[in-house]
Amino acid sequence: MTTKKYYDMDYKKKTIKSYDIYAKDFSQKFKDLTDLDKRPEFPRFIGLLYGRKILDLGSGSGDHALYFEQKGLDVTAVDLSSEMVKLSRYKGINTIQMDIENLEFKDNTFNGIWAVTSLLHIPKRKLRKVIDKLGKILKKDGLLYICMKEGEGERLEKEPNGSERFFSYWKEEELKKLFKDKFSLIDSEKVYANNTTFIQMFLRKK
């Protein structure tokens, strides 16, 4: 399932190239999947926050960031795709082009981090280091929400448009073990959408 080629920069370059070339297509696809106002995880996230300053991690074209901003939160969005960043900035979102594997924020910056289908683009062996950084940039009792795809292994996958994106797949217990040193689990559930099972977790910084 996993081979050495996924651990050179090839996986990242191909994934970003896919988002850059097809940014508008992906943006429309994600927007069409569901009505944000009907997704319970959004108000739940707001309700569990201690403070207003949040980071949208892997924000894409900024729809989620815009939702939170309209609800009165102070939002910073980051994405590695330059084209996605442009789409997000066009919506008026404070968006920074930045690599999730090398986040350049000071410790204790955010009250919450929103990470929907973004950490799944990180190779499994690199995710623990990212989690450590997320813990550092969150303030005391900071909130973290993640959404990952359920499954096994990691691989580059062909898109219908011919491009490739890298995905890591996870089991619920795998994720719980990975986060337990830095975060306390509030709750975890599985959600089925678009022929895919997603694992959603709300976590609190220890």
N, C-alpha and C positions, 0 to 999 in steps of 0.2 A: 504493500500500500504506500509506503514511504520510501523514496530513493534519494540519493545524495543530490541529484539535480535540483530538488526543491529547496536546498539550503544555500545555493549560491544566490546572486542577486537576480537571477532569471525570473523567479516567481514574482518578485516585487515589480520588476520592470514590465512584465507582461500584464500584470493586474492593473497597474496604473495606466499603461497604454490603452487597455480596454476601456477604462473609465474616461480617459481623455478623449478618445476618438468618438465614443458613443455616449458622452455625458448627457445629452438631451434625451436620448432614447431611454437610458437607465432612469433618469429623473422622472420621465413620464410613466415608466413601468412601475416604479416604486409608489408614485402618487396614485396610480390606478388600483393598487392592491387593496387598499382599505381607507375608510374615512377616519382620519385621526381623532375626530370628536367622539367616535364610537369605540375607541380602543381604551380599555380601563387602565392600562399601565401608565398612561399619560397623567391623568389626575392623581393616580396613586403616588407616582413619583413626586409630584408637587406637594401632596399631603404629607409625605414622609421627610421632606426637606427641612433642615434647620438652617435657614438663611436663603438668600436669593441668587447667589452667584454660582452658575453651573457651566460645565464644559460639555459640549456635544462632540463626542469623539468619533471621527469618521462621519462627518455631517452630510456628505453628499451635496445635493443641491440646496440644502438648508430648510426643507419643509418642517422638520421637527424643531429645529432651532427657532424658526419663525413662530411656530405654535407656542413654544415656551416664552418667547419674548412678548407675544400678545397677551400672555397670562401674567405678565408683570415681572418675569425673571430677568436677571442680568446674564446674558448668554454670550459665551465665547465659543466659536465653532472652529474645528480643525479638520482638514482633509489633505491627503497627499496629492490628489488629482488637481492640477492647475485649472482644468476646465470646470470641474465641480466647484472649486473655490470661486470662480467667476460667476457661476450661476447663483451661488449662495450670497455673494456680495451684492449682486444685482437686486436681491430682495432686501437689502439694507442690513444684513447680518454681519456682525464683527467676525470675519472669517480669516483664519491664518492657514497658509499652506505649511503643513508640518507632518513629519513622520511619526506615527504612533509609537514606533520602536525607539524614538529619540525625542520625547516630549521636553520642550524647553520652558517649563514653567517653574516658578519658585515653589518651595514647600508651603503647604497650608494656604493654597490660593483659592480653592473651590469648596463650596458647600455640597455640591453634587456633581456626578459624572454620569452622562447618558451615553451608553455604548451599544447601539443597535446594529447587529450584523456588521460590525467593524473589526472586533477582535478575532473573528473567524478567518480573517485574512493574514493572521500571524501564525507562523509555524509553531507547532506545539512546544518544541524545545526552547522557544524564545518567549513564550507567554509569561512565565514566572517573573522574568525581569521586568516586563511591562506592568504586571500586577504590583510589583514592589514600588514602581514609580507612581502608579495611580494612588497607592496608599500615601505616598509622601506629599503629593500635590493636593490631596484632600485635607480639609480642616478636621478638627476633632469631631467625631461622630458624623463624619461626612458620609453621604449616600452614594452608592454605586448601583446602577441598573445595567445588566448585560442581557443580550439576546443572541444566542448561538444556534447553529444547526446541529440537530442530533444525528449521530452516525459514528463511523469508525474511520480512522486514517486521515490522510491529508493528500491533496493532489491539485494539479492544474486541471481545470475543466474547460472544455470547449463551449463557447456560447453559440447560439443560433446565428449570430452575426459573423462567426468565424474567429473572433478574438478568444483569449484565454484569461481566466481568473483563477487565483489560488484560493483554496478553501481548506480549513481544518475542521474536522467533525468531532463531536464530543458526546460522551455519556454524562448523564446528570451527576453520578457519583464522582467521576473524574474531575469535574469542575468544582464540586464541593471540596474535594481534597486540596485542589490547587489554590483555592482562595482562603482556606480556613486559617492560615497563619496570620493573615493581615486583616481579614474581614469576618464579621459575624453574619450568618445567614438569617435574613428576615423571613423570606420564603422563596420557594422555587416551584415552577409549574411548567407543564408542557402545553404548547399551543400548536394546533395543526392548521396550516394555511398554505395555499398554492402548492399542494401536493408535497409539503415538507413539514417535518416536525421540528419546532423551535423550542429551545430551553430558555426560559426567562427566569432571572434571579434578581431579587432585591437584596443588597448587602450593605452592612454598616461598618465603617472603619472602626477597628478595635482601638 
